[in-house]
Amino acid sequence: MDETLPVVEVSGIFADEIVAGEVADALNRWFKWILSEEGGVPDMFEPLGVDGADWAWSVEDVDWTLGPHARALGPEVRVSVQTQETYRLLSGLLRQLGASSARIHRE
């Protein structure tokens, strides 16, 4: 991991803890898929109403070397990632996935 990259936490508030859990699960599968670069785009976002093809990133599209981690805390989803730029796109993805609000916290 590049120790020079700041740790950023992106969070979003969802309708309830069930939706937040589904979003966190989908995000973690997506992070793993980006880093593995295996196969076609899985359908992790379609059940949440977002076309996964729009998020068919490769490892060259991100500035992290280790995948972020998403976790649900009640209706909130928090994603911690060491990044310079990609956090902005993650915030937009949380909104597309149904977050009523998204926040960015820098360490």
C-alpha angles and dihedrals in degrees: 000000000000103000090198093068115092121239110245127187119206117192137182135187117229135191094268144335093276093058091043090054091050091049093048091049092049092048093050091050089049093050090050091047093051092053095043095047089203123154131325126326110295118223097246095132101039094082086057093052099257125117107239091206088071088060099043093134127165128209088265089063095062135061097216125095097195118046120255120246125230123202133178120226106182106304092342126094117201124193119193117197139160101232145135099203115357095079090078091061091046089056090054091048091053089054092049089051090057108273111157088209137006128204134191121213121187126199 
